[in-house]
Amino acid sequence: MQNLIQEQAWPPAPVYETVRHPMRRRSLSVAAVDYLTPHTIRITLTGPDLTDFTSASADDHVKVFLPGADGVEVRRDYTPRRYSQEEATLVLDFVNHQAGPAVTWARAARVGAPLDIGGPKGSRVIAGTVAQWLLVGDETALPAIARRVEELPAPVTVTTVVAVPGPEDEQNFATAASHDAHWVHRPMAQADQAQALVAALGEVSIAPGTFVWVGAEAHVARAVRQYLLKERCVPARWMKVAGYWIMGQENAAVRDMADF
Ligand SMILES: Cc1cc2nc3c(=O)[nH]c(=O)nc-3n(C[C@H](O)[C@H](O)[C@H](O)COP(=O)(O)OP(=O)(O)OC[C@H]3O[C@@H](n4cnc5c(N)ncnc54)[C@H](O)[C@@H]3O)c2cc1C
């Protein structure tokens, strides 16, 4: 009953619109490789195929096409962290985790190396303005979180709660919004455990009308969603929660947490 009363304090949820983009495969090449942090390999791609590239939402993703272990092509999802049509550049941030075709490719990438990408196929965009945001995630969601924070205008307020291995993996974002950053440190081997993120969320106030976005390892995303629903009475319609990867499984994601 108490939860129901608290939920009723929330305004009607924002409406999502889907923007479709023409699907095409783009053949690009590496323009720069930088270790942004010890666990983030930033790859800047370039090529004439980017002149009509578009990405309408901070949590869009492209498919990168890579050679798998047996030579057969594999696909992985990455967030367009930043792009410029004028300069024909696209930035992708690869988490430097233990092993997989994508991270192996990123570690070996050198200027001039080719990379094909597809998409984004579509963007889910919130219609109208949301005045308060809470963004929660791990290293894989950091590109989407960073981009969202950078794109938000004043006087929007945004709180971020992000799990990374250590202080040297934290990032700074330039934004016109009012930004309150919380960092949680845990080893990458514990990236499927939610306790540290949930404990940090306990220190954060969540006023009715705050849109909550979560992207993390799927077990963590599920635990955070349950905590927000049950302990903080955030209505499901005010949340977008995705599992960006699953510990122990390759190329696995959960788009809708209600199914996981
Ligand atoms: C919409 C969306 C956007 C995404 N954006 C980004 C992004 O911008 N940057 C980014 O780095 N990732 C992003 N991801 C996650 C990325 O797609 C996965 O981490 C992917 O599995 C990495 O591919 P891989 O070939 O390196 O490893 P895989 O071959 O897929 O997996 C090999 C092994 O590594 C494990 N593993 C995979 N990812 C991680 C990780 N991050 N930490 C520890 N172990 C891991 C797997 O569980 C598996 O055991 C995104 C995912 C989605 C769904």
The ligand as an ORCA input file, in Angstrom:
! r2SCAN-3c Opt
* xyz 0 1
  C      23.334     -1.452    -26.659
  C      24.747     -1.858    -26.225
  C      25.778     -0.944    -26.287
  C      27.063     -1.311    -25.865
  N      28.071     -0.376    -25.912
  C      29.326     -0.732    -25.514
  C      30.402      0.218    -25.590
  O      30.247      1.349    -26.046
  N      31.622     -0.182    -25.154
  C      31.848     -1.477    -24.677
  O      32.986     -1.786    -24.302
  N      30.854     -2.385    -24.625
  C      29.608     -2.048    -25.037
  N      28.611     -2.971    -24.995
  C      28.916     -4.315    -24.475
  C      29.654     -5.184    -25.500
  O      28.819     -5.355    -26.637
  C      29.988     -6.547    -24.844
  O      30.838     -6.368    -23.754
  C      30.579     -7.542    -25.839
  O      30.263     -8.832    -25.354
  C      32.087     -7.436    -26.015
  O      32.472     -8.309    -27.058
  P      33.832     -9.167    -27.006
  O      33.983     -9.752    -28.365
  O      34.928     -8.334    -26.461
  O      33.520    -10.329    -25.929
  P      32.524    -11.598    -26.125
  O      33.055    -12.527    -27.156
  O      31.123    -11.101    -26.352
  O      32.615    -12.278    -24.691
  C      33.741    -13.080    -24.310
  C      33.745    -13.228    -22.786
  O      33.990    -11.943    -22.200
  C      32.977    -11.594    -21.274
  N      32.743    -10.147    -21.357
  C      32.094     -9.462    -22.356
  N      32.082     -8.143    -22.079
  C      32.735     -7.998    -20.891
  C      33.038     -6.872    -20.082
  N      32.696     -5.622    -20.431
  N      33.706     -7.083    -18.913
  C      34.096     -8.333    -18.540
  N      33.825     -9.446    -19.278
  C      33.164     -9.274    -20.435
  C      31.769    -12.423    -21.698
  O      30.907    -12.653    -20.609
  C      32.405    -13.699    -22.221
  O      32.682    -14.572    -21.153
  C      27.313     -2.630    -25.413
  C      26.271     -3.566    -25.395
  C      24.995     -3.190    -25.789
  C      23.897     -4.210    -25.746
*
